[in-house]
Amino acid sequence: MSTERDERLRWIYESQDPDDLRERYDVWAADYDSDLDGLKWSAPQAAAERCDHFAAPGTELLDAGCGTGLVGVALAALGRHRIVGFDLSPGMLTKSAGRGVYAELCQGSLLERLPFDDGRFGCVVAVGVFTVGHVDGSAFAELARVTTGGGHVVIAFRDDVVDRLGYRVAQQRMIDDGRWELGEVTEPLALLNEDGDDVPMRVWTWRVL
C-alpha cells in the first residue's frame, strides 16, 4: 500500500523544471527528514565519509544541494567545520541553517553558474541531487570549476539512473575534456529503501584536473 511518504517522493521525482522542483522542496522541507528516516536514507553519511577521506585537512568544502543539512551534519561529525551549503530551496536552507554546521549558506540552481570563485573548494559533495526529476549532467562542469585543481568531486548515484539519465555519458565527457579523472567508485551500497526494496547506490569520486 502506498503511503503519504511514497506519494511525496513520487511527487518530487515528477518535477518538471527547476522552479517546480524548488516549490516542491519548499513544501517537502517540513517532512523531509522524517520521510528519509523511513526510507533508511544513509547516502549522506556514505558520501560525507568519502569526502572526508579525499579532502585535505582544513580545506573548505561545498555541500552542493544541501537540503536540510544531513551531509553537513555527517561532515561535522567527522571533524569538518569549513562547510558551505548550497541549495535550490529556501525552505530547505532554513532547515540547514538550524543545524548550526554551515559556515555559509547560499540559494541558487546547480544548472546555472555557481556564485563561487574558480577553485574555491578542496572538495565538493552532492547527495540526492543527480536523480530523477532533478539535476542533469550539465552541472558537472560547474562543480569541477569551483573545485581546486587536485581536489575532488564526490557524488552519490542510484545505480538505476546512471545510464538511463545520461550521467555516465556526461561523466565521460568531462574525462575526455580533461576536466577530471575518475578516482574511485564504491561497491553497490544499500543506502535507500523504497517500497520495501533496497536501492543499490554507489559513491563516485573524481579528481579535478
Sequence and secondary structure as in RCSB ss.txt:
>XXXX:A:sequence
MSTERDERLRWIYESQDPDDLRERYDVWAADYDSDLDGLKWSAPQAAAERCDHFAAPGTELLDAGCGTGLVGVAL
AALGRHRIVGFDLSPGMLTKSAGRGVYAELCQGSLLERLPFDDGRFGCVVAVGVFTVGHVDGSAFAELARVTTGG
GHVVIAFRDDVVDRLGYRVAQQRMIDDGRWELGEVTEPLALLNEDGDDVPMRVWTWRVL
>XXXX:A:secstr
   HHHHHHHHHHT  SHHHHHHHHHHHTTTHHHHHHHTT  HHHHHHHHHHHHS TT  EEEET TTSHHHHHH
HHTT   EEEEES HHHHHHHHTT   SEEEE  TTS  SS TT EEEEEESS SSTTS  GGGHHHHHHTEEEE
EEEEEEEEHHHHTTTTHHHHHHHHHHTTSEEEEEE   EEEEEETTEEEEEEEEEEEE 
